Structure formats: structure tokens, C-alpha cells
Amino acid sequence: MSHAFYIYLSYGVSALIVLALIAWVWLDGRARQAELKALEAAGIRRRSATAASGASE
């Protein structure tokens, strides 16, 4: 086996890990957005929504 094999293998493994992390974050973001929509449909609002409507503290 050559030295280049190990270099290419490490780049490949690193790329797979980075792609897996990107996919995980993207899928988790979609799941959180779905949870927020379900909560808002149930009548539960975010605290930041009242602050944006002009209520001053």
C-alpha cells in the first residue's frame, strides 16, 4: 500500500463525516420547524413574537 492510499482514505472518511453532520443538522432543523408549527397550531406562541409586536419593557 502506498502513502497516497492513506491520505485519500483519510480525506474520504473526513468528507463522509462532514456530509453526515450537514445532513444531521439539516434534518434536525426540519424537525424543529415542524415542532414549532405544531405548537403554533395548538395556540402556543413564542415569547419573541410578543416583543416584535411593539410591547416595550
mmCIF entry with sequence, helices, sheets and N, C-alpha, C, O atoms, coordinates in Angstrom:
data_MODEL
# 
_entry.id   MODEL 
# 
_entity.id                         1 
_entity.type                       polymer 
_entity.pdbx_number_of_molecules   1 
# 
_entity_poly.entity_id                      1 
_entity_poly.type                           'polypeptide(L)' 
_entity_poly.nstd_linkage                   no 
_entity_poly.nstd_monomer                   no 
_entity_poly.pdbx_seq_one_letter_code       MSHAFYIYLSYGVSALIVLALIAWVWLDGRARQAELKALEAAGIRRRSATAASGASE 
_entity_poly.pdbx_seq_one_letter_code_can   MSHAFYIYLSYGVSALIVLALIAWVWLDGRARQAELKALEAAGIRRRSATAASGASE 
_entity_poly.pdbx_strand_id                 A 
# 
loop_
_entity_poly_seq.entity_id 
_entity_poly_seq.num 
_entity_poly_seq.mon_id 
_entity_poly_seq.hetero 
1 1  MET n 
1 2  SER n 
1 3  HIS n 
1 4  ALA n 
1 5  PHE n 
1 6  TYR n 
1 7  ILE n 
1 8  TYR n 
1 9  LEU n 
1 10 SER n 
1 11 TYR n 
1 12 GLY n 
1 13 VAL n 
1 14 SER n 
1 15 ALA n 
1 16 LEU n 
1 17 ILE n 
1 18 VAL n 
1 19 LEU n 
1 20 ALA n 
1 21 LEU n 
1 22 ILE n 
1 23 ALA n 
1 24 TRP n 
1 25 VAL n 
1 26 TRP n 
1 27 LEU n 
1 28 ASP n 
1 29 GLY n 
1 30 ARG n 
1 31 ALA n 
1 32 ARG n 
1 33 GLN n 
1 34 ALA n 
1 35 GLU n 
1 36 LEU n 
1 37 LYS n 
1 38 ALA n 
1 39 LEU n 
1 40 GLU n 
1 41 ALA n 
1 42 ALA n 
1 43 GLY n 
1 44 ILE n 
1 45 ARG n 
1 46 ARG n 
1 47 ARG n 
1 48 SER n 
1 49 ALA n 
1 50 THR n 
1 51 ALA n 
1 52 ALA n 
1 53 SER n 
1 54 GLY n 
1 55 ALA n 
1 56 SER n 
1 57 GLU n 
# 
_struct_asym.id          A 
_struct_asym.entity_id   1 
# 
loop_
_struct_conf.conf_type_id 
_struct_conf.id 
_struct_conf.pdbx_PDB_helix_id 
_struct_conf.beg_label_comp_id 
_struct_conf.beg_label_asym_id 
_struct_conf.beg_label_seq_id 
_struct_conf.pdbx_beg_PDB_ins_code 
_struct_conf.end_label_comp_id 
_struct_conf.end_label_asym_id 
_struct_conf.end_label_seq_id 
_struct_conf.pdbx_end_PDB_ins_code 
_struct_conf.beg_auth_comp_id 
_struct_conf.beg_auth_asym_id 
_struct_conf.beg_auth_seq_id 
_struct_conf.end_auth_comp_id 
_struct_conf.end_auth_asym_id 
_struct_conf.end_auth_seq_id 
_struct_conf.pdbx_PDB_helix_class 
_struct_conf.details 
_struct_conf.pdbx_PDB_helix_length 
HELX_P HELX_P1 AA1 HIS A 3  ? ALA A 41 ? HIS A 3  ALA A 41 1 ? 39 
HELX_P HELX_P2 AA2 ARG A 47 ? ALA A 52 ? ARG A 47 ALA A 52 1 ? 6  
# 
_struct_conf_type.id          HELX_P 
_struct_conf_type.criteria    ? 
_struct_conf_type.reference   ? 
# 
loop_
_atom_site.group_PDB 
_atom_site.id 
_atom_site.type_symbol 
_atom_site.label_atom_id 
_atom_site.label_alt_id 
_atom_site.label_comp_id 
_atom_site.label_asym_id 
_atom_site.label_entity_id 
_atom_site.label_seq_id 
_atom_site.pdbx_PDB_ins_code 
_atom_site.Cartn_x 
_atom_site.Cartn_y 
_atom_site.Cartn_z 
_atom_site.occupancy 
_atom_site.B_iso_or_equiv 
_atom_site.pdbx_formal_charge 
_atom_site.auth_seq_id 
_atom_site.auth_comp_id 
_atom_site.auth_asym_id 
_atom_site.auth_atom_id 
_atom_site.pdbx_PDB_model_num 
ATOM 1   N N  . MET A 1 1  ? 0.846   -1.188 0.000  1.00 0.00 ? 1  MET A N  1 
ATOM 2   C CA . MET A 1 1  ? 0.000   0.000  0.000  1.00 0.00 ? 1  MET A CA 1 
ATOM 3   C C  . MET A 1 1  ? 0.885   1.242  0.000  1.00 0.00 ? 1  MET A C  1 
ATOM 4   O O  . MET A 1 1  ? 1.957   1.286  0.602  1.00 0.00 ? 1  MET A O  1 
ATOM 5   N N  . SER A 1 2  ? 0.390   2.218  -0.688 1.00 0.00 ? 2  SER A N  1 
ATOM 6   C CA . SER A 1 2  ? 1.193   3.422  -0.799 1.00 0.00 ? 2  SER A CA 1 
ATOM 7   C C  . SER A 1 2  ? 0.752   4.462  0.230  1.00 0.00 ? 2  SER A C  1 
ATOM 8   O O  . SER A 1 2  ? -0.307  4.360  0.850  1.00 0.00 ? 2  SER A O  1 
ATOM 9   N N  . HIS A 1 3  ? 1.595   5.442  0.377  1.00 0.00 ? 3  HIS A N  1 
ATOM 10  C CA . HIS A 1 3  ? 1.310   6.543  1.290  1.00 0.00 ? 3  HIS A CA 1 
ATOM 11  C C  . HIS A 1 3  ? 0.081   7.322  0.817  1.00 0.00 ? 3  HIS A C  1 
ATOM 12  O O  . HIS A 1 3  ? -0.699  7.802  1.640  1.00 0.00 ? 3  HIS A O  1 
ATOM 13  N N  . ALA A 1 4  ? -0.094  7.448  -0.474 1.00 0.00 ? 4  ALA A N  1 
ATOM 14  C CA . ALA A 1 4  ? -1.223  8.185  -1.048 1.00 0.00 ? 4  ALA A CA 1 
ATOM 15  C C  . ALA A 1 4  ? -2.548  7.525  -0.679 1.00 0.00 ? 4  ALA A C  1 
ATOM 16  O O  . ALA A 1 4  ? -3.553  8.214  -0.501 1.00 0.00 ? 4  ALA A O  1 
ATOM 17  N N  . PHE A 1 5  ? -2.559  6.206  -0.565 1.00 0.00 ? 5  PHE A N  1 
ATOM 18  C CA . PHE A 1 5  ? -3.787  5.494  -0.185 1.00 0.00 ? 5  PHE A CA 1 
ATOM 19  C C  . PHE A 1 5  ? -4.319  5.988  1.154  1.00 0.00 ? 5  PHE A C  1 
ATOM 20  O O  . PHE A 1 5  ? -5.515  6.244  1.287  1.00 0.00 ? 5  PHE A O  1 
ATOM 21  N N  . TYR A 1 6  ? -3.467  6.122  2.123  1.00 0.00 ? 6  TYR A N  1 
ATOM 22  C CA . TYR A 1 6  ? -3.876  6.569  3.447  1.00 0.00 ? 6  TYR A CA 1 
ATOM 23  C C  . TYR A 1 6  ? -4.356  8.021  3.425  1.00 0.00 ? 6  TYR A C  1 
ATOM 24  O O  . TYR A 1 6  ? -5.292  8.381  4.138  1.00 0.00 ? 6  TYR A O  1 
ATOM 25  N N  . ILE A 1 7  ? -3.721  8.837  2.615  1.00 0.00 ? 7  ILE A N  1 
ATOM 26  C CA . ILE A 1 7  ? -4.127  10.237 2.502  1.00 0.00 ? 7  ILE A CA 1 
ATOM 27  C C  . ILE A 1 7  ? -5.514  10.326 1.874  1.00 0.00 ? 7  ILE A C  1 
ATOM 28  O O  . ILE A 1 7  ? -6.387  11.030 2.383  1.00 0.00 ? 7  ILE A O  1 
ATOM 29  N N  . TYR A 1 8  ? -5.715  9.611  0.766  1.00 0.00 ? 8  TYR A N  1 
ATOM 30  C CA . TYR A 1 8  ? -7.023  9.629  0.110  1.00 0.00 ? 8  TYR A CA 1 
ATOM 31  C C  . TYR A 1 8  ? -8.105  9.026  0.996  1.00 0.00 ? 8  TYR A C  1 
ATOM 32  O O  . TYR A 1 8  ? -9.237  9.508  1.018  1.00 0.00 ? 8  TYR A O  1 
ATOM 33  N N  . LEU A 1 9  ? -7.759  7.989  1.712  1.00 0.00 ? 9  LEU A N  1 
ATOM 34  C CA . LEU A 1 9  ? -8.721  7.373  2.622  1.00 0.00 ? 9  LEU A CA 1 
ATOM 35  C C  . LEU A 1 9  ? -9.114  8.342  3.737  1.00 0.00 ? 9  LEU A C  1 
ATOM 36  O O  . LEU A 1 9  ? -10.291 8.433  4.088  1.00 0.00 ? 9  LEU A O  1 
ATOM 37  N N  . SER A 1 10 ? -8.152  9.058  4.292  1.00 0.00 ? 10 SER A N  1 
ATOM 38  C CA . SER A 1 10 ? -8.472  10.000 5.366  1.00 0.00 ? 10 SER A CA 1 
ATOM 39  C C  . SER A 1 10 ? -9.318  11.158 4.850  1.00 0.00 ? 10 SER A C  1 
ATOM 40  O O  . SER A 1 10 ? -10.231 11.613 5.539  1.00 0.00 ? 10 SER A O  1 
ATOM 41  N N  . TYR A 1 11 ? -9.020  11.639 3.637  1.00 0.00 ? 11 TYR A N  1 
ATOM 42  C CA . TYR A 1 11 ? -9.870  12.672 3.044  1.00 0.00 ? 11 TYR A CA 1 
ATOM 43  C C  . TYR A 1 11 ? -11.283 12.154 2.801  1.00 0.00 ? 11 TYR A C  1 
ATOM 44  O O  . TYR A 1 11 ? -12.253 12.874 3.034  1.00 0.00 ? 11 TYR A O  1 
ATOM 45  N N  . GLY A 1 12 ? -11.406 10.939 2.344  1.00 0.00 ? 12 GLY A N  1 
ATOM 46  C CA . GLY A 1 12 ? -12.720 10.346 2.096  1.00 0.00 ? 12 GLY A CA 1 
ATOM 47  C C  . GLY A 1 12 ? -13.528 10.174 3.367  1.00 0.00 ? 12 GLY A C  1 
ATOM 48  O O  . GLY A 1 12 ? -14.718 10.489 3.402  1.00 0.00 ? 12 GLY A O  1 
ATOM 49  N N  . VAL A 1 13 ? -12.883 9.674  4.410  1.00 0.00 ? 13 VAL A N  1 
ATOM 50  C CA . VAL A 1 13 ? -13.573 9.497  5.690  1.00 0.00 ? 13 VAL A CA 1 
ATOM 51  C C  . VAL A 1 13 ? -13.985 10.859 6.259  1.00 0.00 ? 13 VAL A C  1 
ATOM 52  O O  . VAL A 1 13 ? -15.091 11.009 6.779  1.00 0.00 ? 13 VAL A O  1 
ATOM 53  N N  . SER A 1 14 ? -13.108 11.830 6.159  1.00 0.00 ? 14 SER A N  1 
ATOM 54  C CA . SER A 1 14 ? -13.431 13.177 6.649  1.00 0.00 ? 14 SER A CA 1 
ATOM 55  C C  . SER A 1 14 ? -14.605 13.769 5.880  1.00 0.00 ? 14 SER A C  1 
ATOM 56  O O  . SER A 1 14 ? -15.492 14.379 6.478  1.00 0.00 ? 14 SER A O  1 
ATOM 57  N N  . ALA A 1 15 ? -14.621 13.597 4.573  1.00 0.00 ? 15 ALA A N  1 
ATOM 58  C CA . ALA A 1 15 ? -15.721 14.111 3.760  1.00 0.00 ? 15 ALA A CA 1 
ATOM 59  C C  . ALA A 1 15 ? -17.034 13.439 4.139  1.00 0.00 ? 15 ALA A C  1 
ATOM 60  O O  . ALA A 1 15 ? -18.071 14.099 4.215  1.00 0.00 ? 15 ALA A O  1 
ATOM 61  N N  . LEU A 1 16 ? -16.997 12.138 4.376  1.00 0.00 ? 16 LEU A N  1 
ATOM 62  C CA . LEU A 1 16 ? -18.221 11.434 4.785  1.00 0.00 ? 16 LEU A CA 1 
ATOM 63  C C  . LEU A 1 16 ? -18.727 11.940 6.134  1.00 0.00 ? 16 LEU A C  1 
ATOM 64  O O  . LEU A 1 16 ? -19.933 12.104 6.319  1.00 0.00 ? 16 LEU A O  1 
ATOM 65  N N  . ILE A 1 17 ? -17.832 12.185 7.060  1.00 0.00 ? 17 ILE A N  1 
ATOM 66  C CA . ILE A 1 17 ? -18.233 12.683 8.375  1.00 0.00 ? 17 ILE A CA 1 
ATOM 67  C C  . ILE A 1 17 ? -18.836 14.077 8.257  1.00 0.00 ? 17 ILE A C  1 
ATOM 68  O O  . ILE A 1 17 ? -19.856 14.369 8.883  1.00 0.00 ? 17 ILE A O  1 
ATOM 69  N N  . VAL A 1 18 ? -18.215 14.934 7.462  1.00 0.00 ? 18 VAL A N  1 
ATOM 70  C CA . VAL A 1 18 ? -18.739 16.294 7.278  1.00 0.00 ? 18 VAL A CA 1 
ATOM 71  C C  . VAL A 1 18 ? -20.117 16.246 6.617  1.00 0.00 ? 18 VAL A C  1 
ATOM 72  O O  . VAL A 1 18 ? -21.026 16.964 7.034  1.00 0.00 ? 18 VAL A O  1 
ATOM 73  N N  . LEU A 1 19 ? -20.282 15.413 5.597  1.00 0.00 ? 19 LEU A N  1 
ATOM 74  C CA . LEU A 1 19 ? -21.587 15.282 4.938  1.00 0.00 ? 19 LEU A CA 1 
ATOM 75  C C  . LEU A 1 19 ? -22.643 14.731 5.896  1.00 0.00 ? 19 LEU A C  1 
ATOM 76  O O  . LEU A 1 19 ? -23.795 15.165 5.871  1.00 0.00 ? 19 LEU A O  1 
ATOM 77  N N  . ALA A 1 20 ? -22.252 13.782 6.734  1.00 0.00 ? 20 ALA A N  1 
ATOM 78  C CA . ALA A 1 20 ? -23.190 13.237 7.711  1.00 0.00 ? 20 ALA A CA 1 
ATOM 79  C C  . ALA A 1 20 ? -23.621 14.308 8.710  1.00 0.00 ? 20 ALA A C  1 
ATOM 80  O O  . ALA A 1 20 ? -24.795 14.373 9.077  1.00 0.00 ? 20 ALA A O  1 
ATOM 81  N N  . LEU A 1 21 ? -22.688 15.147 9.153  1.00 0.00 ? 21 LEU A N  1 
ATOM 82  C CA . LEU A 1 21 ? -23.034 16.222 10.077 1.00 0.00 ? 21 LEU A CA 1 
ATOM 83  C C  . LEU A 1 21 ? -23.947 17.259 9.423  1.00 0.00 ? 21 LEU A C  1 
ATOM 84  O O  . LEU A 1 21 ? -24.877 17.754 10.059 1.00 0.00 ? 21 LEU A O  1 
ATOM 85  N N  . ILE A 1 22 ? -23.688 17.585 8.169  1.00 0.00 ? 22 ILE A N  1 
ATOM 86  C CA . ILE A 1 22 ? -24.548 18.530 7.452  1.00 0.00 ? 22 ILE A CA 1 
ATOM 87  C C  . ILE A 1 22 ? -25.959 17.961 7.328  1.00 0.00 ? 22 ILE A C  1 
ATOM 88  O O  . ILE A 1 22 ? -26.937 18.671 7.564  1.00 0.00 ? 22 ILE A O  1 
ATOM 89  N N  . ALA A 1 23 ? -26.068 16.698 6.963  1.00 0.00 ? 23 ALA A N  1 
ATOM 90  C CA . ALA A 1 23 ? -27.375 16.058 6.838  1.00 0.00 ? 23 ALA A CA 1 
ATOM 91  C C  . ALA A 1 23 ? -28.093 16.024 8.179  1.00 0.00 ? 23 ALA A C  1 
ATOM 92  O O  . ALA A 1 23 ? -29.298 16.270 8.243  1.00 0.00 ? 23 ALA A O  1 
ATOM 93  N N  . TRP A 1 24 ? -27.372 15.724 9.240  1.00 0.00 ? 24 TRP A N  1 
ATOM 94  C CA . TRP A 1 24 ? -27.973 15.656 10.567 1.00 0.00 ? 24 TRP A CA 1 
ATOM 95  C C  . TRP A 1 24 ? -28.520 17.013 10.992 1.00 0.00 ? 24 TRP A C  1 
ATOM 96  O O  . TRP A 1 24 ? -29.643 17.096 11.490 1.00 0.00 ? 24 TRP A O  1 
ATOM 97  N N  . VAL A 1 25 ? -27.751 18.069 10.803 1.00 0.00 ? 25 VAL A N  1 
ATOM 98  C CA . VAL A 1 25 ? -28.194 19.413 11.175 1.00 0.00 ? 25 VAL A CA 1 
ATOM 99  C C  . VAL A 1 25 ? -29.395 19.822 10.335 1.00 0.00 ? 25 VAL A C  1 
ATOM 100 O O  . VAL A 1 25 ? -30.344 20.405 10.858 1.00 0.00 ? 25 VAL A O  1 
ATOM 101 N N  . TRP A 1 26 ? -29.368 19.525 9.043  1.00 0.00 ? 26 TRP A N  1 
ATOM 102 C CA . TRP A 1 26 ? -30.473 19.887 8.160  1.00 0.00 ? 26 TRP A CA 1 
ATOM 103 C C  . TRP A 1 26 ? -31.755 19.150 8.562  1.00 0.00 ? 26 TRP A C  1 
ATOM 104 O O  . TRP A 1 26 ? -32.820 19.760 8.654  1.00 0.00 ? 26 TRP A O  1 
ATOM 105 N N  . LEU A 1 27 ? -31.651 17.844 8.798  1.00 0.00 ? 27 LEU A N  1 
ATOM 106 C CA . LEU A 1 27 ? -32.834 17.067 9.197  1.00 0.00 ? 27 LEU A CA 1 
ATOM 107 C C  . LEU A 1 27 ? -33.349 17.496 10.563 1.00 0.00 ? 27 LEU A C  1 
ATOM 108 O O  . LEU A 1 27 ? -34.559 17.552 10.780 1.00 0.00 ? 27 LEU A O  1 
ATOM 109 N N  . ASP A 1 28 ? -32.439 17.798 11.483 1.00 0.00 ? 28 ASP A N  1 
ATOM 110 C CA . ASP A 1 28 ? -32.856 18.250 12.808 1.00 0.00 ? 28 ASP A CA 1 
ATOM 111 C C  . ASP A 1 28 ? -33.550 19.606 12.719 1.00 0.00 ? 28 ASP A C  1 
ATOM 112 O O  . ASP A 1 28 ? -34.525 19.849 13.430 1.00 0.00 ? 28 ASP A O  1 
ATOM 113 N N  . GLY A 1 29 ? -33.062 20.480 11.862 1.00 0.00 ? 29 GLY A N  1 
ATOM 114 C CA . GLY A 1 29 ? -33.702 21.780 11.661 1.00 0.00 ? 29 GLY A CA 1 
ATOM 115 C C  . GLY A 1 29 ? -35.107 21.629 11.116 1.00 0.00 ? 29 GLY A C  1 
ATOM 116 O O  . GLY A 1 29 ? -36.022 22.335 11.541 1.00 0.00 ? 29 GLY A O  1 
ATOM 117 N N  . ARG A 1 30 ? -35.283 20.716 10.180 1.00 0.00 ? 30 ARG A N  1 
ATOM 118 C CA . ARG A 1 30 ? -36.631 20.465 9.652  1.00 0.00 ? 30 ARG A CA 1 
ATOM 119 C C  . ARG A 1 30 ? -37.554 19.933 10.737 1.00 0.00 ? 30 ARG A C  1 
ATOM 120 O O  . ARG A 1 30 ? -38.728 20.300 10.789 1.00 0.00 ? 30 ARG A O  1 
ATOM 121 N N  . ALA A 1 31 ? -37.033 19.070 11.602 1.00 0.00 ? 31 ALA A N  1 
ATOM 122 C CA . ALA A 1 31 ? -37.851 18.518 12.685 1.00 0.00 ? 31 ALA A CA 1 
ATOM 123 C C  . ALA A 1 31 ? -38.242 19.608 13.675 1.00 0.00 ? 31 ALA A C  1 
ATOM 124 O O  . ALA A 1 31 ? -39.382 19.642 14.139 1.00 0.00 ? 31 ALA A O  1 
ATOM 125 N N  . ARG A 1 32 ? -37.301 20.503 14.005 1.00 0.00 ? 32 ARG A N  1 
ATOM 126 C CA . ARG A 1 32 ? -37.622 21.597 14.930 1.00 0.00 ? 32 ARG A CA 1 
ATOM 127 C C  . ARG A 1 32 ? -38.652 22.554 14.320 1.00 0.00 ? 32 ARG A C  1 
ATOM 128 O O  . ARG A 1 32 ? -39.541 23.035 15.024 1.00 0.00 ? 32 ARG A O  1 
ATOM 129 N N  . GLN A 1 33 ? -38.539 22.830 13.022 1.00 0.00 ? 33 GLN A N  1 
ATOM 130 C CA . GLN A 1 33 ? -39.522 23.691 12.359 1.00 0.00 ? 33 GLN A CA 1 
ATOM 131 C C  . GLN A 1 33 ? -40.911 23.054 12.398 1.00 0.00 ? 33 GLN A C  1 
ATOM 132 O O  . GLN A 1 33 ? -41.907 23.749 12.598 1.00 0.00 ? 33 GLN A O  1 
ATOM 133 N N  . ALA A 1 34 ? -40.980 21.747 12.208 1.00 0.00 ? 34 ALA A N  1 
ATOM 134 C CA . ALA A 1 34 ? -42.261 21.045 12.279 1.00 0.00 ? 34 ALA A CA 1 
ATOM 135 C C  . ALA A 1 34 ? -42.834 21.116 13.693 1.00 0.00 ? 34 ALA A C  1 
ATOM 136 O O  . ALA A 1 34 ? -44.042 21.274 13.867 1.00 0.00 ? 34 ALA A O  1 
ATOM 137 N N  . GLU A 1 35 ? -41.973 21.001 14.696 1.00 0.00 ? 35 GLU A N  1 
ATOM 138 C CA . GLU A 1 35 ? -42.445 21.119 16.083 1.00 0.00 ? 35 GLU A CA 1 
ATOM 139 C C  . GLU A 1 35 ? -42.969 22.517 16.362 1.00 0.00 ? 35 GLU A C  1 
ATOM 140 O O  . GLU A 1 35 ? -43.992 22.673 17.029 1.00 0.00 ? 35 GLU A O  1 
ATOM 141 N N  . LEU A 1 36 ? -42.280 23.537 15.862 1.00 0.00 ? 36 LEU A N  1 
ATOM 142 C CA . LEU A 1 36 ? -42.746 24.909 16.059 1.00 0.00 ? 36 LEU A CA 1 
ATOM 143 C C  . LEU A 1 36 ? -44.092 25.138 15.393 1.00 0.00 ? 36 LEU A C  1 
ATOM 144 O O  . LEU A 1 36 ? -44.965 25.790 15.966 1.00 0.00 ? 36 LEU A O  1 
ATOM 145 N N  . LYS A 1 37 ? -44.268 24.607 14.188 1.00 0.00 ? 37 LYS A N  1 
ATOM 146 C CA . LYS A 1 37 ? -45.555 24.749 13.504 1.00 0.00 ? 37 LYS A CA 1 
ATOM 147 C C  . LYS A 1 37 ? -46.666 24.060 14.282 1.00 0.00 ? 37 LYS A C  1 
ATOM 148 O O  . LYS A 1 37 ? -47.775 24.583 14.381 1.00 0.00 ? 37 LYS A O  1 
ATOM 149 N N  . ALA A 1 38 ? -46.371 22.883 14.836 1.00 0.00 ? 38 ALA A N  1 
ATOM 150 C CA . ALA A 1 38 ? -47.379 22.156 15.617 1.00 0.00 ? 38 ALA A CA 1 
ATOM 151 C C  . ALA A 1 38 ? -47.742 22.932 16.880 1.00 0.00 ? 38 ALA A C  1 
ATOM 152 O O  . ALA A 1 38 ? -48.914 22.995 17.252 1.00 0.00 ? 38 ALA A O  1 
ATOM 153 N N  . LEU A 1 39 ? -46.748 23.523 17.542 1.00 0.00 ? 39 LEU A N  1 
ATOM 154 C CA . LEU A 1 39 ? -47.033 24.297 18.748 1.00 0.00 ? 39 LEU A CA 1 
ATOM 155 C C  . LEU A 1 39 ? -47.840 25.549 18.418 1.00 0.00 ? 39 LEU A C  1 
ATOM 156 O O  . LEU A 1 39 ? -48.775 25.895 19.141 1.00 0.00 ? 39 LEU A O  1 
ATOM 157 N N  . GLU A 1 40 ? -47.483 26.225 17.330 1.00 0.00 ? 40 GLU A N  1 
ATOM 158 C CA . GLU A 1 40 ? -48.222 27.420 16.948 1.00 0.00 ? 40 GLU A CA 1 
ATOM 159 C C  . GLU A 1 40 ? -49.643 27.071 16.532 1.00 0.00 ? 40 GLU A C  1 
ATOM 160 O O  . GLU A 1 40 ? -50.566 27.844 16.788 1.00 0.00 ? 40 GLU A O  1 
ATOM 161 N N  . ALA A 1 41 ? -49.833 25.926 15.897 1.00 0.00 ? 41 ALA A N  1 
ATOM 162 C CA . ALA A 1 41 ? -51.176 25.484 15.524 1.00 0.00 ? 41 ALA A CA 1 
ATOM 163 C C  . ALA A 1 41 ? -52.003 25.166 16.766 1.00 0.00 ? 41 ALA A C  1 
ATOM 164 O O  . ALA A 1 41 ? -53.228 25.292 16.747 1.00 0.00 ? 41 ALA A O  1 
ATOM 165 N N  . ALA A 1 42 ? -51.340 24.755 17.844 1.00 0.00 ? 42 ALA A N  1 
ATOM 166 C CA . ALA A 1 42 ? -52.038 24.453 19.085 1.00 0.00 ? 42 ALA A CA 1 
ATOM 167 C C  . ALA A 1 42 ? -52.310 25.715 19.898 1.00 0.00 ? 42 ALA A C  1 
ATOM 168 O O  . ALA A 1 42 ? -52.935 25.646 20.956 1.00 0.00 ? 42 ALA A O  1 
ATOM 169 N N  . GLY A 1 43 ? -51.849 26.863 19.414 1.00 0.00 ? 43 GLY A N  1 
ATOM 170 C CA . GLY A 1 43 ? -52.118 28.113 20.095 1.00 0.00 ? 43 GLY A CA 1 
ATOM 171 C C  . GLY A 1 43 ? -50.993 28.585 20.988 1.00 0.00 ? 43 GLY A C  1 
ATOM 172 O O  . GLY A 1 43 ? -51.130 29.604 21.665 1.00 0.00 ? 43 GLY A O  1 
ATOM 173 N N  . ILE A 1 44 ? -49.894 27.875 21.003 1.00 0.00 ? 44 ILE A N  1 
ATOM 174 C CA . ILE A 1 44 ? -48.759 28.276 21.830 1.00 0.00 ? 44 ILE A CA 1 
ATOM 175 C C  . ILE A 1 44 ? -47.876 29.180 20.990 1.00 0.00 ? 44 ILE A C  1 
ATOM 176 O O  . ILE A 1 44 ? -47.414 28.788 19.919 1.00 0.00 ? 44 ILE A O  1 
ATOM 177 N N  . ARG A 1 45 ? -47.641 30.392 21.477 1.00 0.00 ? 45 ARG A N  1 
ATOM 178 C CA . ARG A 1 45 ? -46.855 31.369 20.728 1.00 0.00 ? 45 ARG A CA 1 
ATOM 179 C C  . ARG A 1 45 ? -45.483 31.535 21.357 1.00 0.00 ? 45 ARG A C  1 
ATOM 180 O O  . ARG A 1 45 ? -45.269 31.224 22.529 1.00 0.00 ? 45 ARG A O  1 
ATOM 181 N N  . ARG A 1 46 ? -44.558 32.035 20.547 1.00 0.00 ? 46 ARG A N  1 
ATOM 182 C CA . ARG A 1 46 ? -43.207 32.302 21.032 1.00 0.00 ? 46 ARG A CA 1 
ATOM 183 C C  . ARG A 1 46 ? -43.166 33.639 21.756 1.00 0.00 ? 46 ARG A C  1 
ATOM 184 O O  . ARG A 1 46 ? -43.884 34.571 21.393 1.00 0.00 ? 46 ARG A O  1 
ATOM 185 N N  . ARG A 1 47 ? -42.326 33.731 22.782 1.00 0.00 ? 47 ARG A N  1 
ATOM 186 C CA . ARG A 1 47 ? -42.187 34.990 23.514 1.00 0.00 ? 47 ARG A CA 1 
ATOM 187 C C  . ARG A 1 47 ? -41.654 36.091 22.624 1.00 0.00 ? 47 ARG A C  1 
ATOM 188 O O  . ARG A 1 47 ? -42.005 37.257 22.806 1.00 0.00 ? 47 ARG A O  1 
ATOM 189 N N  . SER A 1 48 ? -40.816 35.744 21.668 1.00 0.00 ? 48 SER A N  1 
ATOM 190 C CA . SER A 1 48 ? -40.242 36.760 20.797 1.00 0.00 ? 48 SER A CA 1 
ATOM 191 C C  . SER A 1 48 ? -41.300 37.375 19.890 1.00 0.00 ? 48 SER A C  1 
ATOM 192 O O  . SER A 1 48 ? -41.109 38.486 19.396 1.00 0.00 ? 48 SER A O  1 
ATOM 193 N N  . ALA A 1 49 ? -42.399 36.684 19.662 1.00 0.00 ? 49 ALA A N  1 
ATOM 194 C CA . ALA A 1 49 ? -43.459 37.220 18.813 1.00 0.00 ? 49 ALA A CA 1 
ATOM 195 C C  . ALA A 1 49 ? -44.147 38.393 19.494 1.00 0.00 ? 49 ALA A C  1 
ATOM 196 O O  . ALA A 1 49 ? -44.571 39.326 18.813 1.00 0.00 ? 49 ALA A O  1 
ATOM 197 N N  . THR A 1 50 ? -44.272 38.375 20.826 1.00 0.00 ? 50 THR A N  1 
ATOM 198 C CA . THR A 1 50 ? -44.914 39.494 21.521 1.00 0.00 ? 50 THR A CA 1 
ATOM 199 C C  . THR A 1 50 ? -43.982 40.691 21.582 1.00 0.00 ? 50 THR A C  1 
ATOM 200 O O  . THR A 1 50 ? -44.454 41.827 21.537 1.00 0.00 ? 50 THR A O  1 
ATOM 201 N N  . ALA A 1 51 ? -42.688 40.479 21.682 1.00 0.00 ? 51 ALA A N  1 
ATOM 202 C CA . ALA A 1 51 ? -41.742 41.579 21.723 1.00 0.00 ? 51 ALA A CA 1 
ATOM 203 C C  . ALA A 1 51 ? -41.682 42.279 20.368 1.00 0.00 ? 51 ALA A C  1 
ATOM 204 O O  . ALA A 1 51 ? -41.487 43.493 20.306 1.00 0.00 ? 51 ALA A O  1 
ATOM 205 N N  . ALA A 1 52 ? -41.845 41.537 19.304 1.00 0.00 ? 52 ALA A N  1 
ATOM 206 C CA . ALA A 1 52 ? -41.783 42.124 17.972 1.00 0.00 ? 52 ALA A CA 1 
ATOM 207 C C  . ALA A 1 52 ? -43.040 42.918 17.649 1.00 0.00 ? 52 ALA A C  1 
ATOM 208 O O  . ALA A 1 52 ? -43.020 43.751 16.743 1.00 0.00 ? 52 ALA A O  1 
ATOM 209 N N  . SER A 1 53 ? -44.139 42.680 18.371 1.00 0.00 ? 53 SER A N  1 
ATOM 210 C CA . SER A 1 53 ? -45.388 43.371 18.064 1.00 0.00 ? 53 SER A CA 1 
ATOM 211 C C  . SER A 1 53 ? -45.435 44.774 18.628 1.00 0.00 ? 53 SER A C  1 
ATOM 212 O O  . SER A 1 53 ? -46.416 45.486 18.415 1.00 0.00 ? 53 SER A O  1 
ATOM 213 N N  . GLY A 1 54 ? -44.397 45.194 19.344 1.00 0.00 ? 54 GLY A N  1 
ATOM 214 C CA . GLY A 1 54 ? -44.312 46.568 19.803 1.00 0.00 ? 54 GLY A CA 1 
ATOM 215 C C  . GLY A 1 54 ? -44.467 46.745 21.290 1.00 0.00 ? 54 GLY A C  1 
ATOM 216 O O  . GLY A 1 54 ? -44.536 47.882 21.755 1.00 0.00 ? 54 GLY A O  1 
ATOM 217 N N  . ALA A 1 55 ? -44.523 45.699 22.044 1.00 0.00 ? 55 ALA A N  1 
ATOM 218 C CA . ALA A 1 55 ? -44.614 45.817 23.502 1.00 0.00 ? 55 ALA A CA 1 
ATOM 219 C C  . ALA A 1 55 ? -43.263 46.238 24.058 1.00 0.00 ? 55 ALA A C  1 
ATOM 220 O O  . ALA A 1 55 ? -42.254 45.578 23.813 1.00 0.00 ? 55 ALA A O  1 
ATOM 221 N N  . SER A 1 56 ? -43.243 47.321 24.798 1.00 0.00 ? 56 SER A N  1 
ATOM 222 C CA . SER A 1 56 ? -41.965 47.788 25.362 1.00 0.00 ? 56 SER A CA 1 
ATOM 223 C C  . SER A 1 56 ? -41.902 47.439 26.825 1.00 0.00 ? 56 SER A C  1 
ATOM 224 O O  . SER A 1 56 ? -42.907 47.453 27.536 1.00 0.00 ? 56 SER A O  1 
ATOM 225 N N  . GLU A 1 57 ? -40.686 47.121 27.265 1.00 0.00 ? 57 GLU A N  1 
ATOM 226 C CA . GLU A 1 57 ? -40.488 46.755 28.673 1.00 0.00 ? 57 GLU A CA 1 
ATOM 227 C C  . GLU A 1 57 ? -39.681 47.797 29.372 1.00 0.00 ? 57 GLU A C  1 
ATOM 228 O O  . GLU A 1 57 ? -39.408 47.669 30.565 1.00 0.00 ? 57 GLU A O  1 
# 
